[in-house]
Amino acid sequence: MYICDMNESINSQIEAKVKRAKPGQIFLPSDFKDLGTSTAIRKALSRLVEQKVLVRMGQGIYATPIHDKLFGDVLPSMEEIAVTLAKKDHVKIMPTGQYALNKIGLSTQVPMKMVYLTNGTKKNISLGKSSIVFQPTTTKKLAMIGTITSLLFLGLEELDLDNLSESDINKIINLLKKEDEKKLKHDLKLAPARISDFVIKNFINQKI
């Protein structure tokens, strides 16, 4: 009887906490670790999924849906999930590869696998047919500060810079023009040699 009452208490406390949350909030089992054992927490969360109070986004990742009159239930984006996971782990993340290029408009391709560089441990989070990867990297790569250049320089590592079209080069130049000059110079010092050479040749030298 006591165990039954205790489980009911855990269920009610978790349910109350979830129902107080704003729509679109992301939860991990660790958010409730002060309320009971990991087994009891998982059971309570599964129960809330069955009741459609929560949606299971992936293994160990839950969210409260946003009820939209036009689109129905709307769930958090993969980017929102990645940012939440990073905050909960107290680590820094930065988009890289095709995802970085997509964010700044150099690619129309929306990758099914979003790769982030991190100062934390390696993680691969499956979300249906999509996934989020946290890839450990050096402090140097995470030290970029430009809103544009931090994405651009990491994205350019995916490309063959010797075979870019004139259109792509012009897009890159226009992006560099929008970056704060001090931040551009700061990030250029941190970029790989082939990328800094490309920027100097096609942008900085053209301004002189």
Secondary structure, DSSP 8 states (H G I E B T S, - for coil): -HHHHHHHHHHHHHHHHHHHS-TT-EE-GGGGTTTS-HHHHHHHHHHHHHTTSSEEEETTEEE--EEETTTEEE---HHHHHHHHHHHHT--EEE-HHHHHHHTTS-----SEEEEEESS--EEEEETTEEEEEEE--TTGGG---TTHHHHHHHHTTS-GGG--HHHHHHHHHHHHHS-HHHHHHHHHHS-HHHHHHHIIIIIHHH-
